[in-house]
Amino acid sequence: MKSLVSVILISIGISGCASSTPPICSNKAKISNHSYDIPVFKKENGRYLAGYPFYTWTDKSQFIDTSECDRLHP
């Protein structure tokens, strides 16, 4: 799990364009024994457009808690 989240963060850093819209919610990810809120800009087909200032499509399994986004946008 930790390695998958690391891959996500690396890909967030090198992919995508910066978003000019505010995030709709945030999901929690565990990185190096710390929990971080990752901003989510769009939810579609069980995937999240996440990250800031760069974003990438991320699967739900990459997060430890998606309840905030799931509650707001079914």
C-alpha positions in Angstrom: 0.0 0.0 0.0 2.7 2.4 0.9 4.5 1.8 -2.4 1.3 2.4 -4.3 0.7 5.7 -2.6 4.3 6.7 -3.3 3.8 5.9 -7.0 0.7 8.1 -7.0 2.5 11.0 -5.5 5.4 10.7 -7.9 3.0 10.5 -10.9 1.0 13.5 -9.5 4.2 15.5 -9.4 5.1 14.8 -13.0 1.8 14.5 -14.8 -1.2 16.5 -15.6 -1.9 20.2 -15.6 -2.5 22.5 -12.8 -6.2 23.0 -11.9 -7.7 26.4 -11.6 -10.9 25.1 -9.9 -11.1 24.4 -6.2 -11.3 20.7 -5.0 -14.7 19.2 -4.4 -13.5 17.2 -1.4 -10.5 15.4 0.0 -9.5 11.7 0.6 -7.0 10.5 3.1 -3.9 8.7 2.1 -1.2 7.1 4.4 2.3 8.0 3.4 5.3 7.1 5.7 3.1 6.5 8.7 1.4 9.9 8.4 -2.1 10.5 7.1 -2.5 13.3 4.5 -5.6 14.9 3.0 -5.3 14.7 -0.8 -7.6 17.2 -2.7 -10.0 15.6 -5.2 -11.3 17.6 -8.1 -13.6 15.2 -9.8 -15.1 11.7 -9.2 -15.9 9.4 -12.2 -16.5 5.7 -12.5 -15.0 4.9 -9.0 -11.8 6.9 -9.8 -10.7 10.3 -8.4 -9.0 13.1 -10.2 -6.7 13.9 -7.3 -3.6 15.9 -6.3 -2.4 19.5 -6.2 -0.9 21.5 -7.9 -0.8 18.6 -10.5 -3.4 15.9 -10.7 -3.9 12.4 -12.0 -6.7 9.8 -12.1 -6.4 7.6 -9.0 -8.3 4.4 -8.0 -10.3 4.3 -4.7 -8.0 1.6 -3.4 -5.1 4.0 -3.2 -6.7 5.9 -0.3 -7.3 4.8 3.3 -10.4 6.9 3.7 -12.7 8.1 0.9 -15.8 8.8 3.0 -15.9 12.6 2.5 -15.9 12.3 -1.3 -18.3 9.3 -1.3 -20.7 11.2 1.0 -20.8 14.3 -1.2 -20.8 12.7 -4.6 -22.3 9.2 -4.9 
